[in-house]
Amino acid sequence: QVQLVESGGGLVQAGGSVNLSCVFDGLNLDDYDIGWFRLAPGKEREGVACISSSGDPLYTDAVKGRFTISRDSAKNTLYLEMNGLKREDTAVYYCASDSGHAYYCSGSPPDEYDYEGQGTQVTVSS
Protein backbone atom coordinates (compact mmCIF):
# COMPACT_ATOMS: atom_id res chain seq x y z
CA GLN A 1 0.00 0.00 0.00
CA VAL A 2 1.35 3.39 -1.02
CA GLN A 3 1.01 6.33 1.34
CA LEU A 4 2.22 9.89 0.86
CA VAL A 5 2.05 12.11 3.92
CA GLU A 6 2.59 15.87 3.66
CA SER A 7 3.50 18.26 6.44
CA GLY A 8 4.69 21.82 6.85
CA GLY A 9 1.79 23.96 5.70
CA GLY A 10 0.43 26.91 7.63
CA LEU A 11 -0.25 30.61 7.68
CA VAL A 12 2.45 32.95 6.44
CA GLN A 13 2.66 36.61 5.50
CA ALA A 14 3.25 37.66 1.94
CA GLY A 15 6.93 37.60 1.15
CA GLY A 16 7.54 34.86 3.68
CA SER A 17 8.62 31.26 3.33
CA VAL A 18 7.21 27.81 3.97
CA ASN A 19 8.83 24.42 3.57
CA LEU A 20 6.70 21.40 2.77
CA SER A 21 7.72 17.79 3.26
CA CYS A 22 6.21 14.57 1.98
CA VAL A 23 7.20 11.16 3.26
CA PHE A 24 6.76 8.31 0.81
CA ASP A 25 5.78 4.92 2.22
CA GLY A 26 5.49 1.82 0.06
CA LEU A 27 7.16 3.43 -2.92
CA ASN A 28 10.78 4.39 -3.65
CA LEU A 29 10.68 7.98 -4.78
CA ASP A 30 13.84 7.59 -6.82
CA ASP A 31 12.09 5.21 -9.18
CA TYR A 32 9.32 7.53 -10.37
CA ASP A 33 8.51 11.02 -11.53
CA ILE A 34 7.13 12.83 -8.49
CA GLY A 35 5.90 16.30 -7.72
CA TRP A 36 3.55 18.79 -6.15
CA PHE A 37 0.30 20.22 -7.36
CA ARG A 38 -2.09 22.65 -5.67
CA LEU A 39 -5.78 23.33 -5.51
CA ALA A 40 -7.11 26.76 -4.64
CA PRO A 41 -10.78 27.57 -3.97
CA GLY A 42 -12.67 28.12 -7.18
CA LYS A 43 -9.72 27.12 -9.32
CA GLU A 44 -8.61 24.02 -11.13
CA ARG A 45 -5.71 21.85 -10.11
CA GLU A 46 -2.35 23.34 -10.99
CA GLY A 47 0.89 21.43 -11.33
CA VAL A 48 3.47 23.35 -9.31
CA ALA A 49 6.72 21.44 -9.63
CA CYS A 50 7.95 17.97 -10.40
CA ILE A 51 11.20 16.07 -10.44
CA SER A 52 11.90 13.22 -12.77
CA SER A 53 13.31 9.89 -11.69
CA SER A 54 16.62 11.07 -13.14
CA GLY A 55 16.52 14.14 -10.91
CA ASP A 56 15.55 16.88 -13.34
CA PRO A 57 13.24 19.51 -11.81
CA LEU A 58 10.47 21.33 -13.63
CA TYR A 59 8.40 24.30 -12.46
CA THR A 60 5.30 26.07 -13.56
CA ASP A 61 6.03 29.64 -14.65
CA ALA A 62 4.14 31.13 -11.69
CA VAL A 63 6.64 29.76 -9.17
CA LYS A 64 9.92 29.77 -11.08
CA GLY A 65 12.66 31.43 -9.11
CA ARG A 66 10.64 31.26 -5.88
CA PHE A 67 10.01 27.54 -5.26
CA THR A 68 12.52 24.71 -5.14
CA ILE A 69 11.68 21.02 -5.33
CA SER A 70 14.10 18.46 -3.97
CA ARG A 71 14.21 14.91 -2.70
CA ASP A 72 16.15 13.01 -0.08
CA SER A 73 16.57 9.41 -1.14
CA ALA A 74 17.82 8.25 2.24
CA LYS A 75 14.71 9.62 3.93
CA ASN A 76 12.40 8.78 1.01
CA THR A 77 11.09 12.32 1.36
CA LEU A 78 10.10 14.98 -1.15
CA TYR A 79 10.38 18.66 -0.33
CA LEU A 80 9.04 21.94 -1.63
CA GLU A 81 10.80 25.08 -0.45
CA MET A 82 8.55 28.06 -1.04
CA ASN A 83 9.99 31.57 -0.85
CA GLY A 84 8.64 34.99 -1.73
CA LEU A 85 5.11 33.78 -1.16
CA LYS A 86 2.22 35.68 -2.68
CA ARG A 87 -1.46 35.69 -1.81
CA GLU A 88 -2.16 33.81 -5.02
CA ASP A 89 -0.06 30.92 -3.71
CA THR A 90 -2.77 30.20 -1.15
CA ALA A 91 -3.98 26.66 -1.77
CA VAL A 92 -3.93 23.10 -0.56
CA TYR A 93 -0.68 21.56 -1.68
CA TYR A 94 -0.48 17.88 -2.54
CA CYS A 95 2.54 15.69 -3.12
CA ALA A 96 2.15 12.96 -5.67
CA SER A 97 3.83 10.24 -7.64
CA ASP A 98 3.50 8.65 -11.01
CA SER A 99 3.63 4.86 -11.27
CA GLY A 100 5.98 4.43 -14.19
CA HIS A 101 4.97 6.44 -17.24
CA ALA A 102 7.96 7.54 -19.25
CA TYR A 103 8.70 11.26 -19.22
CA TYR A 104 5.73 12.10 -17.01
CA CYS A 105 7.57 15.08 -15.57
CA SER A 106 8.25 16.88 -18.84
CA GLY A 107 6.95 19.94 -20.64
CA SER A 108 5.05 21.27 -17.65
CA PRO A 109 4.42 19.84 -14.17
CA PRO A 110 1.48 17.44 -14.17
CA ASP A 111 -1.62 18.15 -12.11
CA GLU A 112 -2.72 14.51 -11.81
CA TYR A 113 -0.80 11.51 -10.63
CA ASP A 114 -1.42 7.86 -9.77
CA TYR A 115 -0.68 8.38 -6.08
CA GLU A 116 -1.52 11.53 -4.16
CA GLY A 117 -1.22 12.66 -0.55
CA GLN A 118 -3.97 14.12 1.58
CA GLY A 119 -2.79 17.70 1.14
CA THR A 120 -1.56 20.46 3.40
CA GLN A 121 -3.00 23.98 3.53
CA VAL A 122 -0.80 26.98 2.81
CA THR A 123 -2.41 30.36 3.44
CA VAL A 124 -0.62 33.56 2.51
CA SER A 125 -1.90 36.74 4.13
CA SER A 126 -1.26 40.29 3.01
Secondary structure, 3 states (H helix, E strand, C coil): CCEEEEECCEEEECCCCEEEEEEEECCCHHHCCEEEEEECCCCCCEEEEEECCCCCEEECHHHCCCEEEEEECCCCEEEEEECCCCHHHCEEEEEEECCCCCCCCCCCCCCCCCEECCCEEEEEEC
